[in-house]
Amino acid sequence: MSLPPLDGLTVLDFSHALAGPYCTMLMAAYGARVIKVESPDGGDIGRAWGPPFQGPDASFFIGLNSGKQSITVNLKSLEGLELCRRLAAKADILVENFRPGTMSRLNLGYENLVAANPRLIYVSISGYGQTGPRRMEPAMDLIVQASSGLISVTGTPDGEIARCGHSVADITAGMFALTGALMAIEARHKTGCGQFVDVSMLDSLVSAMASNYAGFLGSGTIPKPMGTAFATIVPYRAFACADREIVLAVASEKLWLAFCQAIGRHDLAADERFGSNPLRVKHREILEQQLAASFREKPAAHWVQTLQRGGVPVALVRNFEEVLTDQHSQQRELFPERQHQLAGPVRVTGLPMKFSATPGRIGEATPTLGQQTDQVLFDVLGLTSDALRELRSAGAIGAP
């Protein structure tokens, strides 16, 4: 079997919470050596984001840090800072998500490290970016969901807004951070030099909402919450059946005719008010009321089977347990089990990208705080046992 695509890359990970750890978790899964730098007094704040806990760490942390190596370094110590600079000189990629300027004040900014390692790719993730009048504002996922405009279109048609059900601003920034790092790697193949990569949660989320903003930029109409509905396609939303809800997406005229035939509503196909998607959007309320009445007559399983036979995109609104136990999820290895040295067997989310020639692999379970400190410092910097003892005596690194 070939080596995974990021094999041979060393990543120095100063990130915490979600956006950065998600990015570096993917790096680790696809072969990079990810050295997670944590404070000796508690480490990544995500370790405490529970309950639930599995062993000493929150399930939140376990789900985002598999395959990494944890070292504990005191960034308030001059010796600890010097140790980080030496590690950065050996790294391919550095990832951090402190507030802008924090790493520079520690003399760990890109400008501080590039002279010793011109090939370094330095990825900074922040709420609002390294420039602009809002750059120093504190940001968490909820804050950026609101400031990006996402929450203004997430909710019910009667105006009740809602947070997106997962931390989409963090995860999107993490994915763009990974994309940026890989683009910089490709550029380095050509130039021989690394570079600074500025990833903003706000920029990332606005970019991810390109289709939403395209509608606004084209019309000037400020969109409102629509529940599960979609502004420019009808029918495209959830419907309540006799027992539970389904969602369906009828996104073409061919699908519209197949949909009407599948549900036995030939009258809708013949109705001039619904003869094209723009007309269905115009008469959305009338059409959706008729469809809602039809779907309530029978259970969801009936409608899913009927519509799937007709080639219409449809799905049950499933809960997490249903996704976990689904045969398809199992075959796609979406929830692999790993052994944690303190918590025992734990499940994590699987690999999103499957490669035919250079597959990735979910690494060993999440490291305990500082678990690989001695190993990493020996492997990367060649530090002896005596040198490690001196660093511990100086308070530069945590206990083994």
C-alpha positions as CSV (number, residue, x, y, z in Angstrom):
1,M,0.0,0.0,0.0
2,S,1.3,3.5,-0.9
3,L,2.0,6.0,1.8
4,P,-0.8,8.5,2.7
5,P,-0.8,11.8,0.8
6,L,0.7,14.0,3.6
7,D,3.3,11.5,4.7
8,G,6.6,13.2,5.6
9,L,5.1,16.5,6.6
10,T,5.5,17.8,10.1
11,V,2.8,20.1,11.5
12,L,3.3,22.2,14.6
13,D,-0.2,22.7,16.0
14,F,-0.7,25.6,18.4
15,S,-4.5,25.6,17.9
16,H,-7.3,24.9,20.4
17,A,-11.1,24.5,20.5
18,L,-12.4,23.6,17.1
19,A,-11.4,25.3,13.8
20,G,-7.7,24.6,14.1
21,P,-8.0,21.2,15.7
22,Y,-10.4,20.1,13.0
23,C,-7.9,21.2,10.3
24,T,-5.0,19.4,11.9
25,M,-7.0,16.3,12.7
26,L,-7.5,15.9,8.9
27,M,-3.8,16.5,8.4
28,A,-3.0,13.7,10.8
29,A,-5.5,11.4,9.3
30,Y,-3.9,11.8,5.9
31,G,-0.4,11.1,7.1
32,A,1.2,14.2,8.5
33,R,3.0,14.1,11.9
34,V,1.0,16.6,13.9
35,I,2.7,17.9,17.1
36,K,0.1,19.4,19.3
37,V,1.6,22.1,21.6
38,E,-0.4,22.4,24.8
39,S,0.0,24.3,28.0
40,P,1.0,22.1,31.0
41,D,-1.8,23.6,33.1
42,G,-4.8,21.9,31.4
43,G,-3.9,22.0,27.7
44,D,-6.4,22.7,24.9
45,I,-9.6,24.3,26.4
46,G,-11.5,21.7,24.4
47,R,-10.4,19.0,26.9
48,A,-12.8,20.5,29.4
49,W,-15.8,21.1,27.1
50,G,-18.0,18.4,28.6
51,P,-20.0,16.5,29.7
52,P,-19.9,14.0,28.3
53,F,-16.4,12.9,29.2
54,Q,-14.5,9.7,28.2
55,G,-11.7,9.2,30.7
56,P,-10.3,12.6,31.8
57,D,-11.1,14.4,28.5
58,A,-14.4,15.7,27.0
59,S,-15.8,13.7,24.2
60,F,-15.6,16.9,22.2
61,F,-11.8,16.9,22.5
62,I,-11.5,13.2,21.7
63,G,-13.5,13.6,18.6
64,L,-11.2,16.2,17.2
65,N,-7.7,15.2,18.1
66,S,-7.1,11.6,17.1
67,G,-3.8,10.7,15.6
68,K,-1.9,13.7,17.0
69,Q,1.1,13.8,19.4
70,S,0.7,16.0,22.5
71,I,3.6,17.9,24.0
72,T,3.3,20.3,26.9
73,V,5.3,23.5,26.6
74,N,5.1,26.6,28.9
75,L,4.8,29.6,26.6
76,K,5.4,31.9,29.6
77,S,8.9,30.5,29.9
78,L,11.8,31.8,27.9
79,E,13.1,28.3,27.6
80,G,9.7,27.1,26.4
81,L,9.5,29.8,23.8
82,E,12.9,28.9,22.5
83,L,11.9,25.3,22.3
84,C,9.0,26.2,20.1
85,R,11.2,28.3,17.8
86,R,13.5,25.3,17.4
87,L,10.5,23.0,16.6
88,A,9.2,25.6,14.1
89,A,12.6,25.5,12.4
90,K,12.0,21.8,11.7
91,A,8.3,22.1,10.7
92,D,6.6,22.2,7.3
93,I,3.4,23.8,8.6
94,L,2.5,25.7,11.7
95,V,-1.2,26.2,12.6
96,E,-2.5,28.6,15.2
97,N,-5.8,30.3,16.1
98,F,-4.9,32.8,18.8
99,R,-6.2,36.4,18.5
100,P,-4.2,38.4,15.9
101,G,-0.9,39.6,17.2
102,T,-0.6,37.0,20.1
103,M,2.0,34.8,18.5
104,S,4.1,37.9,17.4
105,R,4.1,39.2,21.0
106,L,5.7,35.8,21.9
107,N,8.2,36.1,19.1
108,L,6.5,33.1,17.4
109,G,4.9,35.1,14.6
110,Y,5.6,34.3,10.9
111,E,8.0,37.2,10.7
112,N,9.9,35.8,13.7
113,L,10.3,32.3,12.3
114,V,10.6,32.7,8.5
115,A,14.3,33.6,8.6
116,A,15.2,30.3,10.3
117,N,12.8,28.3,8.1
118,P,11.9,30.0,4.8
119,R,10.0,26.9,3.8
120,L,7.6,27.2,6.7
121,I,3.9,27.5,5.8
122,Y,2.3,29.5,8.6
123,V,-1.5,29.2,8.9
124,S,-3.3,31.7,11.2
125,I,-7.0,31.1,11.8
126,S,-9.0,33.9,13.5
127,G,-12.5,35.2,13.7
128,Y,-12.2,38.3,11.4
129,G,-8.7,38.0,9.9
130,Q,-5.4,39.6,10.4
131,T,-6.4,43.0,8.8
132,G,-9.5,45.2,9.0
133,P,-11.2,47.2,11.7
134,R,-12.8,44.1,13.3
135,R,-9.6,42.1,13.5
136,M,-9.3,42.2,17.3
137,E,-12.9,41.4,18.1
138,P,-13.3,38.2,20.0
139,A,-15.2,35.5,18.0
140,M,-16.7,32.1,18.5
141,D,-18.7,30.1,16.2
142,L,-22.1,31.6,17.3
143,I,-20.7,35.1,16.9
144,V,-19.5,34.6,13.4
145,Q,-22.7,32.8,12.4
146,A,-24.5,36.0,13.3
147,S,-22.0,38.5,11.9
148,S,-21.7,36.6,8.6
149,G,-25.5,36.9,7.9
150,L,-26.0,33.1,8.3
151,I,-28.3,33.3,11.3
152,S,-30.5,35.9,9.6
153,V,-31.5,33.2,7.1
154,T,-31.6,30.3,9.5
155,G,-34.9,29.7,11.3
156,T,-38.6,29.5,10.6
157,P,-40.6,31.5,8.1
158,D,-42.4,33.3,10.9
159,G,-39.2,35.0,11.9
160,E,-37.8,32.9,14.7
161,I,-34.0,32.7,14.0
162,A,-31.8,29.8,14.9
163,R,-28.2,28.8,15.2
164,C,-27.1,26.3,12.6
165,G,-27.1,23.0,14.3
166,H,-23.4,22.3,14.0
167,S,-20.4,24.7,14.4
168,V,-20.4,25.6,10.7
169,A,-18.2,28.7,11.0
170,D,-15.5,26.8,12.8
171,I,-15.6,23.7,10.6
172,T,-15.7,25.8,7.4
173,A,-12.6,27.8,8.6
174,G,-10.9,24.6,9.4
175,M,-11.5,23.2,5.9
176,F,-10.3,26.4,4.3
177,A,-7.2,26.3,6.5
178,L,-6.4,22.8,5.2
179,T,-7.1,23.9,1.7
180,G,-4.8,27.0,2.1
181,A,-2.0,24.9,3.6
182,L,-2.2,22.4,0.7
183,M,-2.2,25.2,-1.8
184,A,0.8,26.7,-0.1
185,I,2.5,23.3,-0.3
186,E,1.9,23.2,-4.0
187,A,3.3,26.7,-4.4
188,R,6.4,25.7,-2.4
189,H,7.1,22.9,-4.9
190,K,7.5,25.7,-7.5
191,T,9.2,28.4,-5.4
192,G,11.0,26.5,-2.7
193,C,9.5,29.0,-0.1
194,G,6.7,28.9,2.3
195,Q,4.3,31.7,3.1
196,F,1.7,33.1,5.5
197,V,-1.9,31.9,5.1
198,D,-4.5,34.2,6.7
199,V,-7.8,32.3,7.3
200,S,-10.8,34.2,8.7
201,M,-14.0,32.5,10.0
202,L,-16.0,35.4,8.6
203,D,-14.3,35.2,5.2
204,S,-14.8,31.4,5.1
205,L,-18.4,31.5,6.0
206,V,-19.3,34.3,3.5
207,S,-17.4,32.3,0.8
208,A,-19.3,29.1,1.8
209,M,-22.6,31.1,1.4
210,A,-21.7,32.0,-2.2
211,S,-25.0,30.8,-3.6
212,N,-27.0,32.6,-0.9
213,Y,-25.1,35.9,-1.5
214,A,-25.4,35.4,-5.3
215,G,-29.2,35.7,-4.9
216,F,-28.9,38.8,-2.8
217,L,-26.3,40.5,-5.0
218,G,-28.4,39.7,-8.1
219,S,-31.7,41.0,-6.7
220,G,-30.9,43.4,-3.8
221,T,-33.6,41.6,-1.8
222,I,-32.5,40.8,1.8
223,P,-33.4,37.1,2.4
224,K,-35.3,36.0,5.4
225,P,-35.5,32.6,7.2
226,M,-37.4,30.0,5.3
227,G,-37.1,26.9,7.5
228,T,-36.1,24.0,5.3
229,A,-37.3,25.7,2.1
230,F,-35.1,27.1,-0.6
231,A,-35.6,30.5,-2.2
232,T,-35.2,29.5,-5.8
233,I,-36.4,25.9,-6.0
234,V,-39.9,24.5,-5.3
235,P,-40.6,22.0,-4.0
236,Y,-37.4,21.7,-1.9
237,R,-38.1,21.4,1.8
238,A,-39.3,19.1,4.6
239,F,-42.8,17.7,4.8
240,A,-44.5,16.0,7.7
241,C,-45.8,12.6,6.9
242,A,-48.2,10.5,9.0
243,D,-45.4,9.5,11.4
244,R,-42.3,11.6,10.8
245,E,-40.7,14.0,8.4
246,I,-39.0,13.7,5.1
247,V,-37.1,16.1,2.9
248,L,-37.2,16.2,-0.9
249,A,-35.5,18.2,-3.6
250,V,-37.3,18.6,-7.0
251,A,-34.7,20.7,-8.8
252,S,-35.5,20.3,-12.5
253,E,-38.5,20.0,-14.8
254,K,-37.8,16.4,-15.5
255,L,-37.8,15.7,-11.7
256,W,-41.0,17.7,-11.3
257,L,-42.9,15.4,-13.8
258,A,-41.4,12.3,-12.2
259,F,-42.3,13.6,-8.7
260,C,-46.0,14.3,-9.7
261,Q,-46.2,10.8,-11.3
262,A,-44.7,9.1,-8.2
263,I,-47.1,10.6,-5.7
264,G,-50.1,10.2,-8.0
265,R,-50.7,13.9,-8.4
266,H,-51.1,14.3,-12.2
267,D,-53.3,17.3,-11.6
268,L,-50.3,19.2,-10.3
269,A,-48.3,18.4,-13.4
270,A,-51.2,19.7,-15.5
271,D,-51.7,22.9,-13.5
272,E,-50.4,25.9,-15.4
273,R,-49.5,27.7,-12.1
274,F,-46.8,25.0,-11.6
275,G,-45.7,24.6,-15.1
276,S,-42.1,25.8,-14.5
277,N,-39.8,26.3,-11.5
278,P,-40.2,30.1,-11.6
279,L,-44.0,29.6,-11.6
280,R,-43.7,27.1,-8.7
281,V,-41.6,29.6,-6.8
282,K,-44.3,32.3,-7.5
283,H,-47.1,30.0,-6.3
284,R,-45.0,28.4,-3.5
285,E,-47.6,28.7,-0.8
286,I,-50.5,27.2,-2.8
287,L,-48.4,24.2,-4.0
288,E,-46.8,23.5,-0.7
289,Q,-50.2,23.5,1.1
290,Q,-51.4,20.8,-1.3
291,L,-48.3,18.7,-1.0
292,A,-48.4,18.9,2.8
293,A,-51.9,17.5,2.8
294,S,-50.9,14.6,0.6
295,F,-47.8,13.7,2.6
296,R,-49.7,13.6,5.9
297,E,-51.9,10.8,4.5
298,K,-49.2,8.1,4.7
299,P,-46.1,7.2,6.7
300,A,-42.7,8.4,5.7
301,A,-41.4,5.0,4.7
302,H,-44.1,4.8,2.0
303,W,-43.1,8.1,0.5
304,V,-39.4,7.5,0.6
305,Q,-39.8,4.2,-1.2
306,T,-42.3,5.7,-3.7
307,L,-40.1,8.7,-4.5
308,Q,-36.9,6.7,-4.7
309,R,-38.5,4.4,-7.3
310,G,-39.3,7.5,-9.3
311,G,-35.7,8.8,-9.1
312,V,-36.7,11.8,-6.9
313,P,-34.1,12.9,-4.3
314,V,-35.7,12.2,-0.9
315,A,-34.6,11.2,2.6
316,L,-35.9,10.7,6.1
317,V,-34.9,13.3,8.6
318,R,-32.7,11.0,10.7
319,N,-31.3,11.4,14.2
320,F,-27.7,10.7,15.1
321,E,-28.4,7.2,16.3
322,E,-30.0,6.3,13.0
323,V,-27.0,7.6,11.1
324,L,-24.6,5.7,13.3
325,T,-26.3,2.4,12.9
326,D,-27.1,2.7,9.2
327,Q,-25.5,0.0,7.1
328,H,-24.2,2.5,4.6
329,S,-22.4,4.4,7.4
330,Q,-20.8,1.2,8.5
331,Q,-19.6,0.3,5.0
332,R,-18.2,3.8,4.5
333,E,-16.5,3.6,7.9
334,L,-18.0,6.8,9.1
335,F,-17.6,6.0,12.8
336,P,-14.4,3.9,13.3
337,E,-13.6,2.7,16.8
338,R,-10.2,3.4,18.4
339,Q,-8.7,2.4,21.7
340,H,-8.0,5.2,24.2
341,Q,-5.4,4.3,26.9
342,L,-7.6,5.7,29.7
343,A,-11.2,5.7,28.3
344,G,-11.1,2.4,26.5
345,P,-12.8,2.0,23.1
346,V,-14.0,5.3,21.7
347,R,-15.7,6.1,18.4
348,V,-14.7,9.1,16.2
349,T,-15.9,10.4,12.9
350,G,-14.3,8.8,9.8
351,L,-12.4,10.1,6.8
352,P,-14.3,12.4,4.5
353,M,-12.0,11.7,1.4
354,K,-11.3,8.2,0.2
355,F,-8.2,7.9,-2.0
356,S,-7.7,4.9,-4.3
357,A,-3.9,4.9,-4.2
358,T,-2.8,6.8,-1.1
359,P,-5.5,6.3,1.5
360,G,-5.5,8.1,4.9
361,R,-6.2,6.4,8.2
362,I,-7.7,7.6,11.5
363,G,-4.8,7.4,13.8
364,E,-4.6,6.2,17.4
365,A,-7.0,7.7,19.9
366,T,-6.5,11.2,21.2
367,P,-3.3,11.6,23.2
368,T,-3.4,12.4,26.9
369,L,-2.0,15.8,27.8
370,G,1.7,15.9,27.1
371,Q,1.8,12.1,26.3
372,Q,4.5,12.4,23.6
373,T,6.6,15.3,25.0
374,D,9.8,13.3,25.5
375,Q,9.4,11.2,22.3
376,V,8.8,14.3,20.1
377,L,11.6,16.4,21.5
378,F,14.0,13.4,21.1
379,D,12.8,12.6,17.6
380,V,12.7,16.1,16.2
381,L,15.4,17.9,18.2
382,G,17.5,15.1,19.5
383,L,17.2,16.2,23.1
384,T,18.7,13.8,25.6
385,S,17.3,12.7,29.0
386,D,19.5,15.2,30.7
387,A,18.3,18.1,28.5
388,L,14.7,17.1,29.1
389,R,15.3,17.1,32.9
390,E,16.8,20.6,32.7
391,L,13.8,21.9,30.7
392,R,11.5,20.4,33.3
393,S,13.5,22.0,36.1
394,A,13.2,25.3,34.4
395,G,9.4,24.9,34.0
396,A,9.6,24.9,30.2
397,I,7.8,21.6,29.7
398,G,5.3,19.6,31.6
399,A,5.6,16.4,33.5
400,P,6.1,13.2,31.4
